[in-house]
């Protein structure tokens, strides 16, 4: 493994790039990003979002390009 180079994760089984969604809490306004599962009606592999960079980093983690 090379230092400073992050490996790209595969998109989880059952999901596509189009499955990525962001949600915001009604109470706190806290935002999360993850892969939306319509059967469970929730985000899977969710991560906290503090800025647009966090969203971009989530896409990069899975080898995708973030388009605003």
C-alpha positions as a Markdown table, in Angstrom:
| # | Residue | x | y | z |
|---|---|---|---|---|
| 1 | Unk | 0.0 | 0.0 | 0.0 |
| 2 | Unk | 1.2 | 3.5 | -0.8 |
| 3 | Unk | 1.2 | 6.1 | 1.9 |
| 4 | Unk | -1.2 | 9.0 | 1.2 |
| 5 | Unk | -3.2 | 7.1 | -1.4 |
| 6 | Unk | -6.6 | 5.9 | -0.3 |
| 7 | Unk | -8.1 | 2.8 | -1.8 |
| 8 | Unk | -11.5 | 3.0 | -3.5 |
| 9 | Unk | -14.3 | 1.0 | -1.9 |
| 10 | Unk | -16.8 | -1.0 | -4.0 |
| 11 | Unk | -20.3 | 0.3 | -4.0 |
| 12 | Unk | -22.2 | -2.0 | -1.5 |
| 13 | Unk | -24.3 | -4.8 | -3.0 |
| 14 | Unk | -27.8 | -3.8 | -4.0 |
| 15 | Unk | -26.9 | -0.2 | -4.4 |
| 16 | Unk | -25.9 | 2.1 | -7.3 |
| 17 | Unk | -24.5 | 5.6 | -7.5 |
| 18 | Unk | -28.1 | 6.8 | -7.8 |
| 19 | Unk | -28.8 | 5.3 | -4.4 |
| 20 | Unk | -26.7 | 8.0 | -2.7 |
| 21 | Unk | -28.9 | 10.5 | -0.8 |
| 22 | Unk | -28.5 | 13.1 | 2.0 |
| 23 | Unk | -30.9 | 13.5 | 4.8 |
| 24 | Unk | -31.3 | 16.2 | 7.4 |
| 25 | Unk | -32.8 | 15.8 | 10.9 |
| 26 | Unk | -36.0 | 17.7 | 11.5 |
| 27 | Unk | -35.0 | 18.4 | 15.1 |
| 28 | Unk | -31.3 | 19.2 | 15.0 |
| 29 | Unk | -30.7 | 19.9 | 11.3 |
| 30 | Unk | -27.8 | 17.4 | 11.4 |
| 31 | Unk | -27.1 | 16.1 | 7.9 |
| 32 | Unk | -26.1 | 12.6 | 6.9 |
| 33 | Unk | -25.2 | 10.9 | 3.6 |
| 34 | Unk | -25.4 | 7.3 | 2.6 |
| 35 | Unk | -27.0 | 4.7 | 0.3 |
| 36 | Unk | -30.8 | 4.9 | 0.6 |
| 37 | Unk | -32.6 | 1.6 | 0.9 |
| 38 | Unk | -36.2 | 2.0 | -0.2 |
| 39 | Unk | -37.4 | -1.2 | 1.5 |
| 40 | Unk | -36.0 | -0.2 | 4.9 |
| 41 | Unk | -36.7 | 3.5 | 4.2 |
| 42 | Unk | -33.4 | 4.5 | 5.7 |
| 43 | Unk | -29.8 | 5.4 | 4.8 |
| 44 | Unk | -27.3 | 2.5 | 4.9 |
| 45 | Unk | -23.5 | 3.1 | 5.4 |
| 46 | Unk | -24.5 | 6.6 | 6.6 |
| 47 | Unk | -21.9 | 9.2 | 7.6 |
| 48 | Unk | -22.2 | 12.7 | 9.2 |
| 49 | Unk | -22.0 | 15.7 | 6.8 |
| 50 | Unk | -20.5 | 18.9 | 8.2 |
| 51 | Unk | -19.7 | 20.5 | 4.8 |
| 52 | Unk | -19.8 | 20.1 | 1.0 |
| 53 | Unk | -16.3 | 18.6 | 1.3 |
| 54 | Unk | -17.7 | 15.7 | 3.4 |
| 55 | Unk | -20.2 | 15.0 | 0.6 |
| 56 | Unk | -17.5 | 15.1 | -2.1 |
| 57 | Unk | -15.3 | 12.8 | 0.1 |
| 58 | Unk | -18.1 | 10.3 | 0.4 |
| 59 | Unk | -18.4 | 10.1 | -3.4 |
| 60 | Unk | -14.6 | 9.8 | -3.8 |
| 61 | Unk | -14.5 | 7.0 | -1.3 |
| 62 | Unk | -16.6 | 4.9 | -3.7 |
| 63 | Unk | -14.7 | 6.1 | -6.9 |
| 64 | Unk | -17.5 | 8.5 | -8.0 |
| 65 | Unk | -17.5 | 12.1 | -8.9 |
| 66 | Unk | -19.7 | 14.5 | -7.0 |
| 67 | Unk | -21.8 | 16.8 | -9.1 |
| 68 | Unk | -23.5 | 19.7 | -7.2 |
